[in-house]
Amino acid sequence: MATTCGLRTLKNEPVPLKSVSVEVDVQGHVASVNSTLQYENQESNPVEAIFIFPMDSNAAVYRFLARIGDVEIEAQVREKEKAKEEYDDAISSGQEAFLLEESDESSDVFRLSVGSLPPGQTASVTVGYVSELAVQADHALRFCLPAVLNPRYTPAGSKSLTAEVPGARAGDVPYTLSLTMDIYSPSSIQSVESNCPLTPLEFFSQDKTQAKVSLSPGHQFDRDVELLLYYSEPHQPMAILEAGQPGVQSGSLMGDTVAMLSFYPEIHVEKSSPMMSSGEFIFLVDRSGSMGCPLNRSNDNESRISSARDTLLLLLKSLPLGCYFNIYGFGSHHESFFPESVEYTQTTMETALNKVKSMQADFGGTEILPPLQNIYSKPCLPSHPRQVSFVTLLL
């Protein structure tokens, strides 16, 4: 049986989530995240529960605390089978125990076996992890906090960990999220943008290299939270020094002082690059069922696929004469407008425009690997560098 994210019993019944609190420290291009989720067993009997949560595949967990009532447990790294043996021994003797392990099905999903949770008792988990922030095309640094109750798509033939039920809607989320981000940068912090309401950016230094921002109070965790950080000098090299933890043996993972140096070079491209007029442009369009959903809750008339169509029409009309192009639609299967990339002419453009206008979100799932394999199995056209663009909507 598939399992949704969050704290679940062994029968896959949800344990009520009471609160979510997240503290983020950003130093240059790196984010250190401490996320605390609190649950309460409202049943009359003890339950053995499993906590499942997604995480960025590039993140590294460095801290884990678990609390049941007044009992606090701090995780220690163990060999996988040894850790399972110690967990089973603790449960069989009636003790509270926690087991955190990476899922066998997916490297970016973690499973936490919470053990026996007494009736009326609360359980909280605090996970600390560090990850490098992705750089966007406009030089922003992107931080994303996934909503633990939202479903995750699982490819056909694979066992789903998190896609059993629809995602939580705003009115159905019985808890709120508090998130605070402290930012430290060698260059001044220009702005912070988000898909969620934020408090005003608060600076703590005259040169604007230290700042703090938070989600507005009462935010409902019904979607992924995305924050974009803009530095005034994004290409300035950054060095971060992390001291070893006191009391930890030297030579161990957390015992030694480490340094990280980040380079984000600025590469200038000539405006009249010949690649534009002699390139091969391939557009990969998401036509899965989710693209038929409304673009936003306030406007049910416009769907995600209609927005993707408008974007693709604009891109097609912007291509230079003399280039080659093709368009693929993908979902549970894929198909291309042309068997091979064709030269961009008035005739081929009009043919493609008519096909784009009739595209619907009718391809089922979201299988992106097969069309990519098909595209890259074909040889590149001589003197026509290939560029693949992905068209979808992430909300």
N, C-alpha and C positions, 0 to 999 in steps of 0.2 A: 504494500500500500504506500502511496506517495505521502510525503511528509511536508507540511508547511514550515516556514521559518517561525522562530519563537520558541517558547517553552511548551513542550508537549508531554503528555503521559505516554506510557508504553502502548496504550490503546489509541494513540494519536488524538487525544482530546486536549484542547488548549488549557493551560494554566493562566489565569488572568494576569496580564501585564499591567502594573500600576504606574510606572514612571520610567522615563528614559532621560539620562543626563550625560552630556558629552562635553569634554574639555579638549580643545585642540591647541597645540603650540606649533606655530610655523616658524622655522628658521631658514630663511632663504628659500630653497627649493624642496625642503623636507618638512613633513608634518608628523608630529607625534600626537597620537589620539588615545584618550582614555574614555571609554564608553561604559556607563553603568546602567544596567537594566534591572528593575526590581519587580518580582512576582509574588503572588500570594496564593497559597493553597486554600481554597474556600470549600473543599470537600470535608466530609466527616471522618475520612480515613487517610492514612499516609499514602502518598503517591511516589512512585519512582519516575523521575522525569528526565527528559532529554532536551537540551537547548541547542537549536540549530540556527546558525546565522551565517550570512554571506560576507565575504571580505575581498578586498582588492587582491588579485593574485600576486601583485608585486609587494604586498605588505608583509612585514615580519613581526610576529607576536613576541613581545619582550616581557610582558607582565600580565599576571592573571590572579585575581582575588575572587573568592566566593564566600558568601555568608549565608548561613541558615540560622535565623534567630540571633543569638549572641555568639555563635560559633563562627570564627573566621579562618579560612584556609587559603594559604598562598601556594600557588602551583610550583612544582619543581620539575625540571626536565628529566624524563626517564626514557629508556628504551621502550618501544611500543608494547611488546608483549609483557615486559616487566611491569609497566604501568597498569595494564589490564589486570594482572594478577593481584596487585596491591589494592586496586579498586574493588575487585570481587571479594577479597578477604575482608575489607572494611564493611561492605554491605552485608555480608553473611553474618558478621558479628554485631549488626545493629547500629553501626556507627554511620554518621553522615560522611559522604565522600563525593568527590567531584573528579571527573575524567574528561580532559580536553584533548581532542584528537582531530587531525585533518581527515576529512571524509575520503573514503576510497573512491567514490564516484566522481569527485570534483576537488581540485586542489584549492579552490577559493571558497569552499564551504567547510565550516568547522562544526563538529558535534561535541556538545558538552553533556556528559552523563552526570546529572545532579545528584542522583541517589535518592534516598528516602527523605521526603519532605513532609513533616508532621502536619496534621490538620490545623488550619488557622495560622500557620507559620508563614513567614515571608522568606524568600530567597532572592539574593541579588548577586549578579555577576559583574565584575569589572574587568574588561579586557583592554590592555594597553598594546598598541602596535605602532609601528613607524612605516612610512611609505614616502616615496619620492613623488612630488606633484607633477602631473603631466603638463607640458607646455602646449598652449593652444596656438592657432595660426596668428592671432592678434597679440601674441607674447604674454597672454595671461597665464597664470598658474591655476590649475583646476583641482579643487578638493571636492569629493563626492562622498556623502554618507548614505549608504543604501537603506531603504525602509525595510526593516526585517520582516514585515508582514506581507510585503508585495510578492507576487509569484515570479518565478524565474523560468524562462523557456528551456525545455529540455529536448534535445534532438530526438528524432524518431528512432525507436529501438533502444533508447537509453532509459534507465530507471530515474524517475523524477524525485528529487529531494524536496523541492520547494514549490511545485506548480500544481498543487491539488485543488486549491480554491481560488476564486477571484481575489484581486487585491482589495485592500480596505479602502472604502470611500471616506471622504472627509467627515460625513456625519456619523460614520460607524466607528470611528477610532475613539475608544474610551479613555485615552490618556494623551498627554501632551509631551512635547520634546523640548528640553532646554539645551541649548548649544552655545558655547562661548569659544571664541577663537582669539588667541593672543599671537600677534605677528611681530617678528623681529627680522629686519632686513638691513644689509649694508647700505643700500640706497633708499631714498625716501619712498614711502608707500603712497601710491597715487590714489587708488580707490579699491573698493571691494563691491562686487555685484553678486546677486543671487537670484535664483528662481523662487525664493521665499522672502517674506518681509524681514528686514533687518533693522536693528537699532542704528543710530548714527555712528559713524566711525569715530572712535575716541583716540586721540594721540597723546603719548606720554613723553615725547621729546620734541624739542624745537625743530630738529631736522627731519621730523616725521619718519624716523626709522623704527619706532615702536608704537604699536597701536592695538586696539581691542575692538571687537565687534561681536554682537550676539544676535541670535534669532529673536524676533519680537515675541514678547510673552504670550503664552497660550497657543503657540504653534502646534498644529495637529500633524503628526508624523504619518501622513497619508501618501507621501511621494518621496523619491530620492531628494536629498538636500544637496544642492550644488552651489559652491561659492567660487568666484573667479577673482584672483588677486592680481592687481596691476602695480608693478614697480616703475618708478620714474626712469631707472636705468636697468632694464631687464637683462642686458648683455654683460653687466659687470660681474667679473669672477667673484665667487663666494667661498669662504673657508669656514667650516664649522668644526669645533673641537669638543668632543664628548668625553668627560672624565669617567674613569672607571668607578664602579659603585664601591663605597666604603665597606670594608669587611669581606669583600669577595676576593677569592684567591687570584693572584696574578697569573696570567696565562690562560685564564678561562674566558668564556665569551663575554661576560659582563665585567670582568675584573681589570681589563687593560684600557688605557686611554686611547681613543681612536680619533682620527681627523679625516674630514671629507672635503675635497676641493671640487667645486662645480664650475664648469665652463659652458656657456651658452653663446657661441660665436654668432656674430652678425654677418650673414653672407649676402652680398649685393648681387642682384640679377639684373642684367641689362633689359630695359623695357622692350627693346626690339629683338628679343630672343628668337632665333630661327626655329626653336622647338615649338613655338605656338603655331606656325604656319605649316610645319612638316610633321606634327605629332599624330599619334593615334589615341583618340579619346574614347574610353569605354565607360558608360554609365551603368551602375549596378543598382537597380531600383527595388526597394522592399515592397512586395505585393502580398505580404502575409495578412492573415485575417485581422490582426490588431491595427493595421493601417486603415481599416474601415471605421475605427472609433472616432468620436468627435475630437476636433483639435483642442478644444478646451471646454470646460463645463458651462461657460457662459454663452457659448455659441454651438448649438447642436447641428446647425445647418452645414458647417464646414468640417469635412473629415480630414484625417491625416493624409490620405491618399490624394485628395484634391489639392492639398498644399504641396505635396511632392510633385504632382503633375505641373503645377504652376512654376515650381522651381526648375523642373527639367525643361519646360518650354523656354524659359529665359536662358538657360545654359545652352540649349541647342541653337538659339538665335544669335548667341554670342561667339560661336565657333568661327574660326577664320577659314576662308576659302582655300582649298588645297590640302587640308588635313583629312584624316580618315577617322571614322567614328562607328560606334555600334551601341545598342542599348539592350541590357539584359534585365528581365524581371525575375525575381526569385521568391520562393516560399518553400513549400514542401517539394516542389519541383522548380525548374527554371526553363526559360525560353529566351531567345534573342530575336531582335527585329530582323536582322540579316544573318545569313549563314556565316559570313565573314565580315570584317570591318569594310565599309565602303567609303569611297571618296565623298567629301562634303561638297555637294552641288545644290543648286536650287531644287532639282528634282528629288534627290535623296532626302534633303531637309524637309520638304513638304510631305513626303511619304512618312518620315519619322514623326512629324508633328501630328499627323492624323492618327497614327497609332497611339501616341502618348495621350491624346485626348480621350481615348476609349479605355485606358488602363483602369482596372478595378482592383480592390483588395480581395482577390479571390483565389490566392495560391496556398492557403492553409497555413502551415508552420513557418519557421524562420530558419531555413537551411542555407547558410551562406557559403559553406565550403565547396559543394559540388559546382556551382557556377564559377567560383574562383579557380578551381582545378581545370574546368573547361577553358577558361580564358587563358590561363598561363600554360596550358598544354599546346597552344597554337604558337607558332614562331612569330616573332615580332617582324613587322614590315621593315625592310631596309631603309635606313635614314628617316624612320618615323618612330621616335621614342614613345613608348606606351605609357599612358596615364589612366589609372582606374579610379573613378569617383563613386562613392557610396551615397545613395540618396535614401534617407529614412527620416522618421520623426521620433525623438526620444523625449518623453514628457513625464 
